Structures are given as structure tokens and as C-alpha cells.
Amino acid sequence: MTKLRRTLALGAGLAVLLLTAGPARPHLPRATWAGSEGARPPEAGPVSATPTPHGPGAQVGGQSSAEGGPSSAEGAPSPAQGGRSPAEGGPPSPGEPKRAPEDGSTPPPSRTVLELRAAVDRILDQGRFRDARWGVLAVSLDRGDTLLARAVDEPLLPASNLKLLTSAAALHHLGSGYRWTTWVLADGPVVDGVLEGDLILYGTGDPGISDRFHPHRYAPFQELARELTEGGIREVRGRVMGDGTFLTGPLLAEGWEAQDLNEWFAAPSGGLSFNENVVSIRIRPAAAGERPEVSTVPDHMGVLVANEARTVAGRAGRPLWLLRDDPSEPIRAVGELSVGGRDVWRQMTVRDPALAAAHAFTQVLREAGISVSGYPGSVAAGSSRLSRGRVWQPGDGPVVLATFRSPPLAEYLTAVNGRSHNLYADLILKTLGRVVGEDGSFRGGGRVVERYAEA
């Protein structure tokens, strides 16, 4: 555990493990309210979201939810590092550990330790956390002393604290400079700039093809399109196929509640992602008696919305709802909007990340002057020619036409631990399973992290 302790050190000679399990959230119907009219985020995209139980979040039922509390005892004094030694004469400084009594009994805690305990108690005993349950353990890395212990034996869900372990394991096994590669391959012959077959967009787990780490969300795809045009590609007589099969297993981890599956923090995680696998839906009122206008941001992700809503002349009698009991089902818009009312915005997850990425890349190719004749598609699990590990002879299989490399792992960890972003953590975990372990699933990555923590 030596390297793990060093990684999780929060200050000189102090390590804190904070486990929380807040109160159960009130049950919400799986149908999700689109919010009040005008409830548009500061920006129409995932980066503009605000913190929720799992990171920067979206609104549910018009109210934002917050994680069980601060991730650290903000404002709490840290252990002092200076001070005179008792051996030098005079009383020890407040931050120094007291020397053990000669009779072998446990020395009383120092003033710094008492202040630490009081600060943590003040934070956790606030009224807003009245119904929350906390477990806190602070240990001196220098001496092994337990400085603070609060409900350490109570079984609690570790929640986003596990991101620390995933991050430490990733830095150890992959290194801070690890990058993900997204490939574009021709599945067919190219003659005079014309691809007679499909164009494969193959991902290896990059979660950052969005505007969080790039000038805008389409920038990585535009770079790939530029490489294709420079290579002479001007037409695809097939379709763009999104392939996310490099990572395996379910797209969602076990344990999610049904009402959370539409939320950004429960976005599915596969080998190919775009826009952090969420889409913002915009609904604008039309003339009285007509269907409201429905659009999406980004506008080319293949997301279909069954519009059953109505625009009414007077006050809306029924609120507008966006209904989807399961991410695999279509989205339905029902309810009413008033003529002249403000737009309604709602962010939701996409059901097939690889398909959404294929739609977006197809549009980027067309804007770059590359004709694509077919409708975008995605490769089903187990059917990819690229993920089987097969080696083929030149001319016998797909040919690489363009590649894009992600920012380094160290940058992505700012989203994992600074924003508590689940998609980035999930895909880093799966990458550990694929690169270091047996397979690129949640379980495969989990086994790698467990072995690292026990080493």
C-alpha cells in the first residue's frame, strides 16, 4: 500500500479517506420533466453543466442536486510542518506530535489534531447534511497514528472516492502521458479518391471528443476529415460505421436507478464517444395548435424525438415532459407550450454512442467536401473485424486513412477528480482493463484497480 498512500496524501504527513452515503433521493418518475420554460443552461452543451451528485450536472424537475458535501474539509487547518523540536528546548509547537509518556500510555492529541477534528465536525454536522451519513478516517503517513475516526466501521457506498483509486492505478500502469487514438479506416478499395465501401470510425476509449478539451466539439473530427482530404479522399460510396467495440461489456455499470439513466452523469461508455455522449434538446413554441419545433445541440447526432406536444394560445394546461423509460427507447415530447413562450432546454444521454459519433462525423465529412452516400451505422458487439485481434495481409482488410490522438491522461484526470465526471472515470477504468488486464469492461478494469490497491 506504500505507493497508494503516497498518491492519496492530502497534505504533509496526512491521508484522509472520506466515505459518504447520503439519504436516498426521493423517487422520481422515470419520465423526466423538461424543466420550466426558459430553463436553458448557460451553454447548450455538457461543459456548461453545474455540480450534481456525480459531478457537473443537469437539472431534474427544475431543481439541481448537490453531492453529499464538500470533498475536503475546506478551511480546516493542515498539520504544521515547522516548529521547534522539544529537544531544542522550550515547549513543542502546536503542530508537533507530543512525545509518548514514559509509562507507555497514549499521548494526548496535539492542538492541531483537535482543531482538525473540530473543523470536520463543524462541516459534517451542518443542518443541510442532517440526513446524511458519513465515515471519515485520517491517518498520519509519517507515524501511522489515527488522527480522526468517525463511523469508520459503518458500511457505506464509497461513491466518487473510487475515482481516486482509478486515477492512481491509471497513472501507475498507463502513465500521465498516455493518449487514446481514434482511427479512420477504409473497408474497401480506394480508386481515384473514391472509397468503394464503408468508412470505419474506430475508437479506443477517448472520452474527450468534445469541447471540454478542444476549441469546439467537432475539432477532432475536422482534423480527421482534413487528413482524408489531404490523402485524396473525395467520396465514400458506402456509409460511416462507428465502431466502439475496442471496449467490451455493458455500456452502463450496474447499480444505476432507472430515473437516473437519462442524466448526463449516467452516460453510456463505449470505445467511441462524441460530445460526452449527451445531447441537448431544444423545444420552441410554434403557432397555436401546431407542434412545437424540436431540435438538438449538436444538431447531427441521429437522436429522434417523437413530438406529441402542442402549442396553445393561452396558458399551458399541461407541463411539457420528455419521456423515456429506458435509454434504448425513443424520446417522446408531450404536453403544451404557450405561443410566444420561451424555449425549453433539456440535456439527455444518447442510447448508442458509436452511432451518434458516426452521425456527427458524417456531417463533418460532408462539410469538408467529402460525399457520403450511405446512412450512418454502428458496429454491434462481437461483429467488428478490428477488435478480434486478427492479423490480415495487405489488401485483405481495412486500411488506415487517418488517426487522431487525444490529450494526455493527466489532462483528463482534471475532469475525473476536479469535476467528478463519470464518463471520463468509466472509460479510464475500462481502458485499464483492456490495456493492462483481461478485457476492457467495468469488471476487467475493476480487477486491475483492486490488484493495484492490494500491491
Buried (B, 14 or more C-beta within 10 A) or exposed (E): EEEBEEBBEBBEBBBBBBBBBBEEEEEBEBBBBBBEBEBBBEEBBBBBBEBBBBBBBBBBEEEEBEBBBBBEBEEBBBBBEEBEEEEEEEEBBBBBBBEEEEEEEEEEBBBBBBBBBEBBBEBBEEEEBEEBBBBBBBBBBEEEBEBBEBBEEEEBEBBBBBBBBBBBBBBBBBEEEBBBBBBBBBBBEBEEEBBBBBBBBBBBBBBBBBBBBBEEBBBBBBBBBEBBBEBEBBBBBBBBBBBBBBBBBEBBBEEEEEBBBBBBBBBBBBBBBBBBBBBBBBBBBBEEEEBBBBEBBBEBBBBEBBBEBBBBEEEBEEBBBBBBBEBEEEBBBBBBBBBEBBBBBBBBBBBBBBBBBBBBBBBBBBEBEBEBEBEBBBBEBEEBBBBEEEEEEEEEBBBEBBBBEBBBBBBBBBBBBEBBBBBBBBBBBBBBBBBBBEBBBBBBBBBBBEEBEEE
